């Protein structure tokens, strides 16, 4: 009998990449999919899939336990605005909330993971199974950075570190030494678009892991969709933290960057 692994699936490509990698390692993947976030076509790649509402902590545990799952990963995004406006918290989620000081991302996710573990479901990092998705260090695609662009990357790294230290966001956009936008509840794509509105073309997008990030969940991520948003906004550089940023569909990301004349670097 194959070892079983659970997947709490949100939106985006990471649930698919994890499922493919886990299956290749001989694991049987059982998915609990977040309604309004996960992609229904994921079912074709896994052993089972059950839907729950965002905020159904006990429902998630029950779904995993019914499939004999004692170890699971969280993969994929959950829209912050959706999580605030459309969540349907059950008793388990209310217990988690009662033990928290704030509802910042990291504290919330750690609280959820602790609760799952008290119920017999250990949460592990998806990147333990699909390490190839983590960005490498150095020049990854497109033109070499200019001097001003490199300086903008350094400013973005510094600002992103400060932003992450207070658990706000993971993305900063800089141009000519000026910070155009920082990520908050709106998410990365809206942050990049806002930077384009304020500063016009030429922005440098910097993504960085939070200093106290729990690598089991919510690592910064970028992919072809990120480049498309950058194209709309006129941004020219994507700089990501090596070893701590998930690159979704990296080969397509790099080929798109070459076509668009964008630079992609890992620092």
Secondary structure, 3 states (H helix, E strand, C coil): CCCEEEEEECECCHHHHHHHHHHHCCCEEEEEEECCCCCHHHHHHCCEEEEECCCCHHHHHHHHHHCCCCEEEEECECCHHHHHHCCCCCHHHHHHHHCCCCCCHHHHHHHHHHHHHHCCCEEECHHHCCHHHECCCEEEECCCCCHHHHHHHHHHHHHHHHHHHCCCCCEEEEECCEEEEECCCCCHHHHHHHHHHHHCCCCEEEECCCCCCCCCCCCEEEEHHHHHHHHHHCCCEEEECCCCEEEECHHHHHHHHHHHCCEEEEC
